[in-house]
Amino acid sequence: MQEPTPRVDARPWFVYLLLCRGDRLYAGVTPELAMRMRKHCSGTGARFTRSHPPERLLAAKSFASKAVAQSMEHQVKQLSAAQKRELASVWAQEFAIEDLPEILAAMTPKP
């Protein structure tokens, strides 16, 4: 019997790490990174980011499916803060956030 092939979604899913107020870290998963950043910054993204507003996106990594991304998010959430920061530095080398103006715009506070 042949094992089923993992489903690949039409669009990538992202696992991301945010630096939040109080030097807190937040890990999340989404298929729409810019939209999710806007929600976090507006206070409608997650309970944690409502009480610890995001200061900047540290890193993000794309995955081929929701299931794989959610599995990675779970693994990331098990890491210590130091391990998350190290992972963010590795991911940041692979995913240049500076090249995505819509994500940077989503993270910029409105006057």
N, C-alpha and C positions, 0 to 999 in steps of 0.2 A: 504494500500500500504506500502510495506517495504522499508525503506531507504537504499540506496546503501551503501555497506561497503567500507570504505576508502581503496584505493589501497595500498598495501604494496610492496615496491620495493625489488628486490632480494638482493640489497646491501644497507647498511645504508647511509644516507646523514648526513653530519656534519655541524653544525653551529659553528663557531670558532671566537675567539677574539684575535687580535694581538695587542701587544704594539709596536708602531712605533716611529720613530725619533720625537723628540719634545714632548715626553710624550703623543702622540696622540693615540687614540684607533681606531681600524678598526674591523668591524664585517663582516663576509662573510659566504657563504654556498657552499659546494662542496661534491661530492661523493668520491673524491680521495684527502684526506687531504695532504699526503706527496707531491704529484704532485703539488697541489695548493700552498703549501709553497715554493717549488722550484721556481714556476713562480713568486710569490711575491718577493722572494729574488733576482731573476735575473732581476727584473724590468719589467716583462711582465705580471704581475698578474692583476693589476687594476691601474687606473689613480692615485688614492689616494696613493697607496703604491709605485708608481714611485717617487712621490714627498716627501713622508714620508716613507722611507724604513723600513721594519719590523725589530725589534730588538729581539723579542721573541714571541712565541705562549703562550698566557696566559692560554687559556682553550679551550676545544672543547666538544661538546655534540652530540651524534648520535641520529638520528630520523629515523623512519621506512619508511618514504616516502619523496620525493622531496617537495611535497606540504606542508607537516607539517613543514619541515625544513625551507622552504621559509617564511612561516607564522611566525615562531619563529625568523628568521633573521630580518624580518620587525619589530617585537615587540622589539627586542634588539636594533635596530637602533633608536627607539623612546626614549630610556633610557638616562639619564644623564651620564656623565663620571663616577661619583661616583657610580651610580647604576650598570653600566657595570662592574666596578672593583669588586663590591660585588658579582655580578652574576658570574664573572670569578672565584672568590675564591670558590664559591659553586660548580661550574662545575669542577674545578681542583681536588676537593676531589673525584669526581665520575669517572674522566677520567685521569688516570695517564699517562701523556705525556712522562714521563721518561721511561715508559715501551715500547715505540714505537721508536726504534732506527732509523728507516727510516725517521720519522718525524723530529727527532732531527738532523739527518744528513742533511736533506733538509734545515734546518734553519741555519746551520753552514756555515759562509762565506768561500768561496774557496780562497786559497792563490794566 
